[in-house]
Amino acid sequence: MNYENEIRTCLDRFETVLREQLAREEKMEREAAAVDYAKKEKIRIGLIPGDGIGTVIFESARQVLDLLLGKKLAEGKVELVPIEGLTIENRLACGESVPAPILAAIKSCDVLLKGPTTTPKGGTDAPDMESANVTLRRELDLYANVRPVSVPGEGIDWTFFRENTEGEYVLGSRGVEVGDKLACDFKITTDAGTRRIARAAFEFARKNGKQSVAIVTKANIMKKTDGKFSRIANEIAAEYPEIAHEDWYIDIMTANLVNKEIRDRFQVFLLPNLYGDIITDEAAQIQGGVGTGGSANIGDRYAMFEAIHGSAPRMIAEGKGHYANPQSILRASEMLLRHISFTEEADLLAAALEETTGPDAAVVIDGYEGATCAEYTACLTEALRRRLSR
């Protein structure tokens, strides 16, 4: 069979991708400075429940925000903006990863709290639709995915800075196929994109008294893309002489996280998109499961905070959705409050979470055998009310 026409079509599509990504890189170089939320008269917080267990755990987060922000809501300093329709059913019906009216509503807000959303799986009869998260990260230019993991009893205090708008994800639905012979996806690494995520990681380390940053790639195999990421990250590192930095490959770093002999030496991690996605789930599992980890997606204009896990369609299908653990989105809520300079409210939530997840907690979430999401939320809000009344 002659594949010449298909090859030419693939080359045309690849040329389009290259031109688009070059234009994106040049746009990044012209971006304005970050928003100072402390100076805003009113902060609009968009609320997006999502799919599946997202609607269950989001109710927990909404109750917590209503309780913690009651005074600021009454004073008009904060507005909670419900944003409906970012469900798999509506997205499929519209044929858009994020339908235009929903994206417009999202862009009218300053920060977002988002539940998990479902992405149709490739290799099936499902439509080839991009992840809503990938779309939002690109549209809002949320280039830094920040995920903290803490296990104090084991000396673990990790913060992961995952590049959020490049790598395999930005073009994951733009690959090409040639007949039934081969398939090819694209991976993108830009100078500007790498500089800003590297600087975000090192600035965090400096401001928070961290002594080391681990730069994690597979530059021995992905010599162009990961090689560029490693080179630029090391150039940025030279601007922070007080912070030690090391290059690691993703395979051995994945092993390091489960090596109790050395894992407490790591503090800040700097990674490209795909590796960061995978290894932060491993790290969250060490903390207590993906249900315990919050996630921040931060750009210069917008920020989005979410649970790190998915929508758990199997859990919903089994009729067990009410057992979903809300702690991940609650941790994300704490991160949101800190981002917009509501430190007192964030500290209250952190303390209440510590009380209700510790060894002496009155209510324990333990799969399908423990407390339901609603039961845990009632325990948490009671702990918050006690603190608010002091």
Backbone hydrogen bonds in HBPLUS format (Angstrom, degrees):
<---DONOR---> <-ACCEPTOR-->    atom                        ^
c    i                          cat <-CA-CA->   ^        H-A-AA   ^      H-
h    n   atom  resd res      DA  || num        DHA   H-A  angle D-A-AA Bond
n    s   type  num  typ     dist DA aas  dist angle  dist       angle   num
A0007-ILE N   A0003-TYR O   2.89 MM   4  6.11 160.4  1.93 161.5 167.9     1
A0008-ARG N   A0004-GLU O   2.95 MM   4  6.21 160.3  1.99 151.4 156.3     2
A0009-THR N   A0005-ASN O   2.97 MM   4  6.23 155.4  2.04 146.0 152.8     3
A0010-CYS N   A0006-GLU O   2.93 MM   4  6.20 156.5  1.99 149.1 155.3     4
A0011-LEU N   A0007-ILE O   2.90 MM   4  6.18 155.6  1.96 151.0 157.8     5
A0012-ASP N   A0008-ARG O   2.97 MM   4  6.23 152.9  2.05 147.5 154.4     6
A0013-ARG N   A0009-THR O   3.03 MM   4  6.33 156.3  2.09 146.9 153.2     7
A0014-PHE N   A0010-CYS O   2.87 MM   4  6.11 153.5  1.94 148.6 156.6     8
A0015-GLU N   A0011-LEU O   2.91 MM   4  6.14 152.4  1.99 145.3 152.4     9
A0016-THR N   A0012-ASP O   3.06 MM   4  6.37 154.9  2.13 145.3 151.6    10
A0017-VAL N   A0013-ARG O   3.00 MM   4  6.31 156.8  2.06 148.0 154.0    11
A0018-LEU N   A0014-PHE O   2.95 MM   4  6.23 164.0  1.98 154.0 157.3    12
A0019-ARG N   A0015-GLU O   3.02 MM   4  6.27 164.8  2.05 153.4 156.8    13
A0020-GLU N   A0016-THR O   2.97 MM   4  6.15 161.4  2.00 151.3 156.7    14
A0021-GLN N   A0017-VAL O   2.95 MM   4  6.11 163.0  1.98 155.8 160.1    15
A0022-LEU N   A0018-LEU O   2.97 MM   4  6.14 151.6  2.06 147.5 155.1    16
A0023-ALA N   A0019-ARG O   3.07 MM   4  6.24 158.1  2.12 145.0 150.8    17
A0024-ARG N   A0020-GLU O   2.93 MM   4  6.22 148.7  2.03 143.0 152.4    18
A0025-GLU N   A0021-GLN O   2.92 MM   4  6.11 155.6  1.98 143.3 149.5    19
A0026-GLU N   A0022-LEU O   3.03 MM   4  6.30 160.2  2.07 149.7 154.3    20
A0027-LYS N   A0023-ALA O   2.99 MM   4  6.20 147.6  2.10 142.1 151.2    21
A0028-MET N   A0024-ARG O   2.99 MM   4  6.29 153.9  2.06 149.9 156.3    22
A0029-GLU N   A0025-GLU O   3.28 MM   4  6.61 148.4  2.39 144.1 151.5    23
A0030-ARG N   A0027-LYS O   2.96 MM   3  5.28 149.6  2.06 107.3 116.8    24
A0031-GLU N   A0028-MET O   3.25 MM   3  5.32 169.0  2.26 108.8 112.0    25
A0035-VAL N   A0300-ASP O   2.90 MM 265  6.15 148.3  2.00 167.4 167.8    26
A0039-LYS N   A0036-ASP O   3.13 MM   3  5.78 158.2  2.18 115.6 121.6    27
A0040-LYS N   A0037-TYR O   3.13 MM   3  5.29 163.2  2.16 109.3 114.6    28
A0043-ILE N   A0077-LYS O   2.99 MM  34  6.41 154.3  2.06 139.8 143.6    29
A0079-GLU N   A0043-ILE O   2.99 MM  36  6.30 155.2  2.06 154.1 152.6    30
A0110-ASP N   A0044-ARG O   2.91 MM  66  5.30 162.1  1.94 137.8 143.8    31
A0111-VAL N   A0044-ARG O   3.30 MM  67  6.69 164.5  2.32 158.1 162.3    32
A0045-ILE N   A0079-GLU O   2.82 MM  34  6.11 169.0  1.83 169.8 173.7    33
A0081-VAL N   A0045-ILE O   2.81 MM  36  5.85 173.1  1.82 148.8 150.7    34
A0046-GLY N   A0111-VAL O   2.84 MM  65  6.23 160.7  1.88 160.6 157.8    35
A0113-LEU N   A0046-GLY O   2.84 MM  67  6.18 159.6  1.89 167.2 171.8    36
A0047-LEU N   A0081-VAL O   2.81 MM  34  5.79 159.4  1.86 147.1 144.9    37
A0083-ILE N   A0047-LEU O   2.86 MM  36  5.66 159.8  1.90 160.3 153.5    38
A0048-ILE N   A0113-LEU O   2.93 MM  65  6.21 169.1  1.94 167.4 168.8    39
A0115-GLY N   A0048-ILE O   2.71 MM  67  6.07 156.3  1.76 165.7 173.0    40
A0051-ASP N   A0116-PRO O   2.79 MM  65  6.08 163.9  1.81 157.7 162.1    41
A0054-GLY N   A0051-ASP O   2.64 MM   3  5.07 145.0  1.75 146.2 145.2    42
A0055-THR N   A0052-GLY O   3.38 MM   3  6.28 148.0  2.49 121.2 123.4    43
A0053-ILE N   A0311-SER O   3.07 MM 258  5.35 167.6  2.09 136.5 137.9    44
A0056-VAL N   A0053-ILE O   2.97 MM   3  5.00 127.6  2.25  97.3 112.0    45
A0057-ILE N   A0053-ILE O   2.95 MM   4  6.26 167.8  1.97 171.5 168.7    46
A0058-PHE N   A0054-GLY O   2.90 MM   4  5.73 146.2  2.02 141.6 151.5    47
A0060-SER N   A0057-ILE O   3.10 MM   3  5.27 126.2  2.41  98.5 111.7    48
A0061-ALA N   A0057-ILE O   3.26 MM   4  6.71 157.1  2.31 147.9 152.9    49
A0062-ARG N   A0058-PHE O   2.85 MM   4  6.09 158.8  1.89 154.4 160.4    50
A0063-GLN N   A0059-GLU O   3.09 MM   4  6.27 159.0  2.14 144.3 148.9    51
A0064-VAL N   A0060-SER O   3.15 MM   4  6.42 157.0  2.20 147.9 154.2    52
A0065-LEU N   A0061-ALA O   2.91 MM   4  6.18 163.4  1.94 155.5 159.5    53
A0066-ASP N   A0062-ARG O   2.95 MM   4  6.10 165.2  1.97 152.4 156.6    54
A0067-LEU N   A0063-GLN O   3.09 MM   4  6.24 152.1  2.17 141.2 148.5    55
A0068-LEU N   A0064-VAL O   2.89 MM   4  6.12 170.0  1.90 157.9 160.1    56
A0069-LEU N   A0065-LEU O   2.85 MM   4  5.66 159.9  1.89 150.6 155.9    57
A0073-LEU N   A0069-LEU O   2.76 MM   4  5.88 154.9  1.83 165.1 173.3    58
A0074-ALA N   A0070-GLY O   3.04 MM   4  6.24 158.1  2.09 146.2 151.7    59
A0075-GLU N   A0071-LYS O   2.99 MM   4  6.24 145.1  2.12 144.1 153.9    60
A0077-LYS N   A0072-LYS O   2.92 MM   5  5.16 143.0  2.06 158.3 159.2    61
A0076-GLY N   A0073-LEU O   3.16 MM   3  5.16 153.8  2.23 100.0 108.0    62
A0091-ARG N   A0087-THR O   2.93 MM   4  6.06 162.9  1.96 154.7 160.3    63
A0092-LEU N   A0088-ILE O   2.96 MM   4  5.99 159.0  2.01 145.0 150.2    64
A0093-ALA N   A0089-GLU O   3.01 MM   4  6.16 155.5  2.07 142.1 149.6    65
A0094-CYS N   A0090-ASN O   2.91 MM   4  6.08 150.3  2.00 146.5 153.7    66
A0095-GLY N   A0091-ARG O   2.85 MM   4  5.85 126.0  2.15 134.7 149.5    67
A0096-GLU N   A0091-ARG O   3.18 MM   5  5.44 141.6  2.33 148.2 153.6    68
A0102-ILE N   A0099-PRO O   2.98 MM   3  5.47 122.6  2.32 113.7 128.1    69
A0103-LEU N   A0099-PRO O   2.99 MM   4  6.27 158.2  2.03 155.1 162.1    70
A0104-ALA N   A0100-ALA O   2.96 MM   4  6.20 155.2  2.03 152.7 159.0    71
A0105-ALA N   A0101-PRO O   3.09 MM   4  6.34 153.0  2.16 139.6 146.5    72
A0106-ILE N   A0102-ILE O   2.89 MM   4  6.15 154.5  1.96 149.5 157.0    73
A0107-LYS N   A0103-LEU O   2.93 MM   4  6.16 157.2  1.98 149.1 154.7    74
A0108-SER N   A0105-ALA O   3.20 MM   3  5.21 146.3  2.32  96.4 106.4    75
A0109-CYS N   A0106-ILE O   3.04 MM   3  5.57 163.1  2.07 115.2 120.3    76
A0112-LEU N   A0303-ALA O   2.88 MM 191  6.33 143.6  2.01 146.7 158.0    77
A0305-PHE N   A0112-LEU O   2.79 MM 193  6.03 159.5  1.83 147.0 153.1    78
A0114-LYS N   A0305-PHE O   2.83 MM 191  6.12 164.6  1.85 165.1 169.7    79
A0129-MET N   A0127-PRO O   2.91 MM   2  5.61 124.2  2.23 111.1  94.7    80
A0135-THR N   A0131-SER O   3.04 MM   4  6.37 162.7  2.07 152.2 156.7    81
A0136-LEU N   A0132-ALA O   2.89 MM   4  6.11 165.4  1.91 152.9 156.7    82
A0137-ARG N   A0133-ASN O   2.85 MM   4  6.01 161.2  1.88 153.1 158.6    83
A0138-ARG N   A0134-VAL O   3.04 MM   4  6.22 152.9  2.12 144.9 151.9    84
A0139-GLU N   A0135-THR O   2.79 MM   4  5.98 175.5  1.79 160.9 162.3    85
A0140-LEU N   A0136-LEU O   2.88 MM   4  5.71 157.4  1.93 145.8 151.3    86
A0141-ASP N   A0137-ARG O   2.94 MM   4  5.35 106.2  2.50 120.7 134.7    87
A0142-LEU N   A0137-ARG O   2.82 MM   5  4.67 148.3  1.92 130.5 140.5    88
A0141-ASP N   A0138-ARG O   3.18 MM   3  4.81 147.9  2.29  93.6 103.1    89
A0164-ASN N   A0143-TYR O   2.95 MM  21  4.60 149.9  2.04 130.1 129.5    90
A0144-ALA N   A0298-ILE O   3.05 MM 154  5.07 161.8  2.09 147.7 151.6    91
A0298-ILE N   A0144-ALA O   2.76 MM 154  5.07 166.0  1.78 148.1 150.1    92
A0145-ASN N   A0162-ARG O   2.92 MM  17  4.97 167.6  1.94 155.4 156.7    93
A0162-ARG N   A0145-ASN O   2.87 MM  17  4.97 171.5  1.88 155.1 154.2    94
A0146-VAL N   A0296-ALA O   2.72 MM 150  5.02 157.4  1.77 146.1 153.9    95
A0296-ALA N   A0146-VAL O   2.93 MM 150  5.02 160.0  1.97 145.6 151.7    96
A0147-ARG N   A0160-PHE O   3.05 MM  13  5.13 154.5  2.12 138.1 146.1    97
A0160-PHE N   A0147-ARG O   2.97 MM  13  5.13 169.4  1.98 134.3 137.5    98
A0149-VAL N   A0158-TRP O   2.84 MM   9  5.10 161.1  1.88 146.8 147.4    99
A0158-TRP N   A0149-VAL O   2.84 MM   9  5.10 153.5  1.91 162.9 165.0   100
A0151-VAL N   A0156-ILE O   2.92 MM   5  4.87 162.1  1.95 130.8 135.8   101
A0154-GLU N   A0151-VAL O   2.90 MM   3  5.65 158.1  1.95 126.2 133.0   102
A0156-ILE N   A0151-VAL O   3.20 MM   5  4.87 159.9  2.24 134.0 128.2   103
A0155-GLY N   A0152-PRO O   3.08 MM   3  4.99 167.6  2.09 106.9 110.4   104
A0159-THR N   A0267-GLN O   2.86 MM 108  6.34 142.6  2.00 158.1 169.0   105
A0269-PHE N   A0159-THR O   2.93 MM 110  6.28 157.7  1.98 153.6 156.5   106
A0161-PHE N   A0269-PHE O   2.75 MM 108  5.85 159.5  1.79 149.3 156.4   107
A0271-LEU N   A0161-PHE O   2.98 MM 110  6.32 165.0  2.00 157.0 158.8   108
A0163-GLU N   A0271-LEU O   2.89 MM 108  6.27 166.2  1.90 162.0 165.8   109
A0167-GLY N   A0188-ILE O   2.70 MM  21  4.74 148.2  1.80 162.3 153.1   110
A0188-ILE N   A0167-GLY O   3.17 MM  21  4.74 164.1  2.20 109.6 110.6   111
A0172-GLY N   A0169-TYR O   3.21 MM   3  4.79 175.0  2.22 103.3 104.0   112
A0174-ARG N   A0171-LEU O   2.94 MM   3  5.06 164.5  1.96 117.1 118.6   113
A0176-VAL N   A0184-CYS O   2.83 MM   8  5.35 155.2  1.89 155.5 160.3   114
A0184-CYS N   A0176-VAL O   2.79 MM   8  5.35 161.2  1.82 164.4 166.5   115
A0178-VAL N   A0182-LEU O   3.03 MM   4  5.55 162.2  2.07 148.7 153.0   116
A0181-LYS N   A0178-VAL O   3.04 MM   3  5.95 161.0  2.08 146.7 151.4   117
A0194-THR N   A0190-THR O   3.10 MM   4  6.13 154.8  2.16 140.1 146.6   118
A0195-ARG N   A0191-ASP O   2.92 MM   4  6.12 161.7  1.95 155.1 160.5   119
A0196-ARG N   A0192-ALA O   3.18 MM   4  6.35 164.7  2.21 150.6 153.2   120
A0197-ILE N   A0193-GLY O   3.40 MM   4  6.55 158.9  2.45 141.5 146.4   121
A0198-ALA N   A0194-THR O   2.98 MM   4  6.03 160.4  2.02 151.5 157.6   122
A0199-ARG N   A0195-ARG O   2.87 MM   4  6.00 160.4  1.91 149.5 155.2   123
A0200-ALA N   A0196-ARG O   3.03 MM   4  6.09 150.6  2.12 135.7 143.7   124
A0201-ALA N   A0197-ILE O   3.08 MM   4  6.32 154.3  2.15 144.9 150.5   125
A0202-PHE N   A0198-ALA O   3.04 MM   4  6.33 165.8  2.06 154.4 157.7   126
A0203-GLU N   A0199-ARG O   2.80 MM   4  5.84 155.9  1.86 149.0 156.2   127
A0204-PHE N   A0200-ALA O   3.04 MM   4  6.11 156.1  2.10 139.7 146.2   128
A0205-ALA N   A0201-ALA O   3.02 MM   4  6.29 157.7  2.07 143.9 150.2   129
A0206-ARG N   A0202-PHE O   2.93 MM   4  6.15 160.4  1.97 146.8 151.7   130
A0207-LYS N   A0203-GLU O   2.91 MM   4  6.08 169.7  1.92 155.3 157.8   131
A0208-ASN N   A0204-PHE O   2.97 MM   4  5.96 137.4  2.16 146.1 156.5   132
A0210-LYS N   A0205-ALA O   2.85 MM   5  4.62 154.3  1.91 145.5 146.3   133
A0244-ALA N   A0211-GLN O   2.81 MM  33  6.05 148.0  1.92 160.1 151.3   134
A0213-VAL N   A0244-ALA O   2.85 MM  31  6.35 144.4  1.98 149.9 161.3   135
A0246-GLU N   A0213-VAL O   3.18 MM  33  6.72 148.1  2.29 153.8 161.7   136
A0214-ALA N   A0268-VAL O   2.76 MM  54  6.20 163.2  1.79 156.7 160.2   137
A0270-LEU N   A0214-ALA O   2.83 MM  56  6.06 157.1  1.88 165.5 162.2   138
A0215-ILE N   A0246-GLU O   2.79 MM  31  5.98 170.8  1.80 172.8 174.3   139
A0248-TRP N   A0215-ILE O   2.80 MM  33  6.02 158.2  1.84 163.4 162.4   140
A0216-VAL N   A0270-LEU O   2.91 MM  54  6.08 170.2  1.92 162.3 165.2   141
A0217-THR N   A0248-TRP O   3.02 MM  31  6.50 158.0  2.07 160.4 162.1   142
A0250-ILE N   A0217-THR O   2.78 MM  33  5.45 140.4  1.94 144.1 151.8   143
A0221-ILE N   A0218-LYS O   2.98 MM   3  5.76 161.4  2.02 121.6 127.4   144
A0222-MET N   A0218-LYS O   2.87 MM   4  5.93 162.6  1.90 165.2 162.7   145
A0226-ASP N   A0222-MET O   3.04 MM   4  5.33 122.7  2.38 131.8 147.3   146
A0227-GLY N   A0222-MET O   3.17 MM   5  6.61 133.8  2.39 148.2 155.1   147
A0228-LYS N   A0224-LYS O   3.02 MM   4  5.92 149.3  2.11 128.6 135.8   148
A0229-PHE N   A0225-THR O   3.05 MM   4  6.38 159.5  2.09 147.4 153.1   149
A0230-SER N   A0226-ASP O   2.88 MM   4  6.07 165.9  1.90 152.3 155.1   150
A0231-ARG N   A0227-GLY O   2.98 MM   4  6.14 164.1  2.01 147.9 152.6   151
A0232-ILE N   A0228-LYS O   2.97 MM   4  6.10 174.0  1.98 158.4 159.6   152
A0233-ALA N   A0229-PHE O   2.96 MM   4  6.00 159.1  2.00 146.9 153.6   153
A0234-ASN N   A0230-SER O   3.03 MM   4  6.18 154.4  2.10 147.1 153.3   154
A0235-GLU N   A0231-ARG O   3.05 MM   4  6.35 142.9  2.20 140.3 150.9   155
A0235-GLU N   A0232-ILE O   3.07 MM   3  4.90 118.5  2.46  91.0 106.7   156
A0236-ILE N   A0232-ILE O   2.94 MM   4  6.28 158.3  1.99 155.2 159.7   157
A0237-ALA N   A0233-ALA O   2.92 MM   4  6.11 152.5  1.99 142.0 150.5   158
A0238-ALA N   A0234-ASN O   3.22 MM   4  6.41 139.1  2.39 137.8 145.7   159
A0239-GLU N   A0236-ILE O   2.93 MM   3  5.52 155.3  1.99 116.4 124.1   160
A0240-TYR N   A0237-ALA O   2.91 MM   3  5.35 163.1  1.94 117.0 122.2   161
A0243-ILE N   A0240-TYR O   3.00 MM   3  5.72 167.5  2.02 125.8 129.9   162
A0253-MET N   A0249-TYR O   3.01 MM   4  6.20 157.8  2.06 156.1 163.1   163
A0254-THR N   A0250-ILE O   2.95 MM   4  6.01 148.4  2.05 142.3 149.5   164
A0255-ALA N   A0251-ASP O   3.31 MM   4  6.66 148.6  2.42 138.0 145.6   165
A0256-ASN N   A0252-ILE O   2.80 MM   4  6.11 147.5  1.91 144.1 154.5   166
A0257-LEU N   A0253-MET O   3.17 MM   4  6.41 147.8  2.28 148.5 153.1   167
A0258-VAL N   A0255-ALA O   3.12 MM   3  5.66 146.9  2.23 111.8 120.5   168
A0259-ASN N   A0256-ASN O   2.96 MM   3  4.90 158.8  2.01 105.0 111.6   169
A0262-ILE N   A0259-ASN O   3.18 MM   3  5.94 150.0  2.28 119.3 125.2   170
A0263-ARG N   A0259-ASN O   3.01 MM   4  5.81 154.2  2.08 166.6 174.7   171
A0265-ARG N   A0262-ILE O   3.02 MM   3  5.80 167.6  2.03 127.8 131.1   172
A0266-PHE N   A0263-ARG O   3.39 MM   3  5.90 162.8  2.42 111.9 116.1   173
A0276-GLY N   A0272-PRO O   3.09 MM   4  6.08 156.0  2.15 152.4 159.9   174
A0277-ASP N   A0273-ASN O   3.03 MM   4  6.28 150.3  2.12 151.5 159.8   175
A0278-ILE N   A0274-LEU O   3.17 MM   4  6.49 162.2  2.20 154.8 157.8   176
A0279-ILE N   A0275-TYR O   2.95 MM   4  6.09 175.5  1.95 160.6 161.2   177
A0280-THR N   A0276-GLY O   3.17 MM   4  5.90 151.0  2.26 137.9 144.3   178
A0281-ASP N   A0278-ILE O   3.22 MM   3  5.60 135.5  2.43 104.9 115.9   179
A0282-GLU N   A0278-ILE O   3.36 MM   4  6.79 153.0  2.44 144.6 152.0   180
A0283-ALA N   A0279-ILE O   2.92 MM   4  6.21 157.4  1.97 145.5 151.8   181
A0284-ALA N   A0280-THR O   2.93 MM   4  6.04 154.7  1.99 138.4 145.0   182
A0285-GLN N   A0281-ASP O   3.00 MM   4  6.19 148.3  2.10 142.1 150.3   183
A0286-ILE N   A0282-GLU O   3.14 MM   4  6.52 146.6  2.25 145.6 154.1   184
A0287-GLN N   A0283-ALA O   3.11 MM   4  6.46 142.6  2.25 141.0 151.5   185
A0287-GLN N   A0284-ALA O   3.06 MM   3  4.91 120.0  2.44  90.0 105.5   186
A0288-GLY N   A0284-ALA O   3.06 MM   4  6.39 130.8  2.32 140.2 153.0   187
A0289-GLY N   A0284-ALA O   2.89 MM   5  5.39 155.2  1.95 133.1 132.7   188
A0288-GLY N   A0285-GLN O   3.18 MM   3  5.13 133.4  2.41  92.1 104.5   189
A0292-THR N   A0289-GLY O   2.95 MM   3  5.66 166.0  1.97 123.2 126.3   190
A0328-SER N   A0291-GLY O   2.66 MM  37  4.97 110.3  2.14 149.7 143.6   191
A0295-SER N   A0306-GLU O   2.97 MM  11  5.34 130.2  2.23 158.5 172.1   192
A0306-GLU N   A0295-SER O   2.94 MM  11  5.34 160.1  1.98 146.6 153.1   193
A0297-ASN N   A0304-MET O   2.65 MM   7  4.96 148.9  1.75 156.7 166.4   194
A0304-MET N   A0297-ASN O   2.75 MM   7  4.96 161.5  1.78 146.1 152.5   195
A0299-GLY N   A0302-TYR O   2.94 MM   3  5.40 148.3  2.05 164.9 164.9   196
A0315-MET N   A0312-ALA O   3.06 MM   3  5.34 121.3  2.41 105.2 119.0   197
A0316-ILE N   A0312-ALA O   3.22 MM   4  6.62 154.8  2.29 151.7 158.8   198
A0317-ALA N   A0313-PRO O   2.85 MM   4  6.06 160.5  1.89 149.2 154.8   199
A0318-GLU N   A0314-ARG O   2.99 MM   4  6.19 143.6  2.12 144.8 153.6   200
A0320-LYS N   A0315-MET O   2.94 MM   5  5.31 159.0  1.99 170.9 163.9   201
A0319-GLY N   A0316-ILE O   2.92 MM   3  5.10 158.1  1.96 109.0 115.3   202
A0323-TYR N   A0320-LYS O   2.93 MM   3  5.75 168.2  1.94 128.3 132.0   203
A0324-ALA N   A0321-GLY O   3.06 MM   3  5.50 162.5  2.09 119.3 120.8   204
A0373-CYS N   A0322-HIS O   2.84 MM  51  5.85 170.9  1.85 158.4 160.6   205
A0330-LEU N   A0326-PRO O   3.03 MM   4  6.20 146.2  2.14 151.7 162.0   206
A0331-ARG N   A0327-GLN O   2.81 MM   4  6.00 149.6  1.90 146.1 153.2   207
A0332-ALA N   A0328-SER O   2.98 MM   4  6.29 150.7  2.07 141.7 150.4   208
A0333-SER N   A0329-ILE O   2.90 MM   4  6.10 140.9  2.06 132.6 143.1   209
A0334-GLU N   A0330-LEU O   3.02 MM   4  6.36 149.5  2.11 142.9 150.2   210
A0335-MET N   A0331-ARG O   3.04 MM   4  6.40 155.9  2.10 146.2 152.4   211
A0336-LEU N   A0332-ALA O   2.89 MM   4  6.19 151.9  1.97 146.8 154.8   212
A0337-LEU N   A0333-SER O   2.98 MM   4  6.27 162.1  2.02 150.8 154.5   213
A0338-ARG N   A0334-GLU O   3.08 MM   4  6.40 156.0  2.14 149.3 155.6   214
A0339-HIS N   A0335-MET O   2.95 MM   4  6.15 153.1  2.02 146.4 154.2   215
A0340-ILE N   A0336-LEU O   3.13 MM   4  6.46 148.6  2.23 153.2 160.1   216
A0342-PHE N   A0337-LEU O   2.80 MM   5  5.03 153.9  1.87 167.2 158.4   217
A0341-SER N   A0338-ARG O   3.04 MM   3  5.01 158.9  2.09 109.5 111.0   218
A0346-ALA N   A0342-PHE O   3.07 MM   4  6.30 156.2  2.13 148.2 155.7   219
A0347-ASP N   A0343-THR O   2.85 MM   4  6.05 156.6  1.90 152.9 158.8   220
A0348-LEU N   A0344-GLU O   3.06 MM   4  6.32 154.0  2.13 146.1 152.9   221
A0349-LEU N   A0345-GLU O   3.05 MM   4  6.32 159.3  2.10 148.1 153.2   222
A0350-ALA N   A0346-ALA O   2.89 MM   4  6.11 161.0  1.92 150.6 156.3   223
A0351-ALA N   A0347-ASP O   2.96 MM   4  6.13 160.3  2.00 148.3 153.0   224
A0352-ALA N   A0348-LEU O   3.01 MM   4  6.22 158.0  2.06 146.6 152.7   225
A0353-LEU N   A0349-LEU O   2.86 MM   4  6.06 156.2  1.92 152.4 159.0   226
A0354-GLU N   A0350-ALA O   2.97 MM   4  6.17 154.6  2.03 145.0 152.1   227
A0355-GLU N   A0351-ALA O   2.97 MM   4  6.22 156.9  2.02 146.2 152.4   228
A0356-THR N   A0352-ALA O   3.00 MM   4  6.17 154.4  2.06 145.2 151.7   229
A0357-THR N   A0353-LEU O   3.02 MM   4  6.00 113.6  2.48 141.1 154.3   230
A0358-GLY N   A0354-GLU O   3.13 MM   4  5.85 120.9  2.50 141.9 150.6   231
A0361-ALA N   A0358-GLY O   3.12 MM   3  5.36 159.8  2.16 119.3 118.5   232
A0371-ALA N   A0364-VAL O   2.82 MM   7  5.70 170.2  1.83 141.9 145.4   233
A0369-GLU N   A0366-ASP O   3.08 MM   3  5.64 150.3  2.17 139.4 139.0   234
A0370-GLY N   A0366-ASP O   3.24 MM   4  4.31 131.0  2.50 103.7 110.0   235
A0376-TYR N   A0372-THR O   2.96 MM   4  6.24 163.3  1.99 154.1 158.3   236
A0377-THR N   A0373-CYS O   2.91 MM   4  6.07 160.3  1.95 149.1 155.2   237
A0378-ALA N   A0374-ALA O   2.98 MM   4  6.18 153.3  2.05 145.7 152.0   238
A0379-CYS N   A0375-GLU O   3.22 MM   4  6.48 153.1  2.29 142.0 148.6   239
A0379-CYS N   A0376-TYR O   3.07 MM   3  5.12 116.5  2.49  95.8 111.2   240
A0380-LEU N   A0376-TYR O   2.89 MM   4  6.22 158.5  1.94 154.0 160.4   241
A0381-THR N   A0377-THR O   2.85 MM   4  6.03 170.7  1.86 157.1 159.0   242
A0382-GLU N   A0378-ALA O   3.13 MM   4  6.16 149.1  2.23 137.5 145.5   243
A0383-ALA N   A0379-CYS O   3.11 MM   4  6.39 152.8  2.18 143.3 150.5   244
A0384-LEU N   A0380-LEU O   2.94 MM   4  6.30 150.5  2.03 149.4 158.3   245
A0385-ARG N   A0381-THR O   2.90 MM   4  6.12 156.5  1.95 146.1 152.0   246
A0386-ARG N   A0382-GLU O   3.09 MM   4  6.37 155.2  2.15 147.7 153.5   247
A0387-ARG N   A0383-ALA O   3.25 MM   4  6.52 156.4  2.31 141.8 147.5   248
A0388-LEU N   A0384-LEU O   2.84 MM   4  6.09 155.7  1.90 154.1 161.7   249
A0389-SER N   A0385-ARG O   3.04 MM   4  6.12 137.8  2.22 142.9 152.4   250
A0390-ARG N   A0387-ARG O   3.31 MM   3  5.44 158.5  2.36 102.4 108.8   251
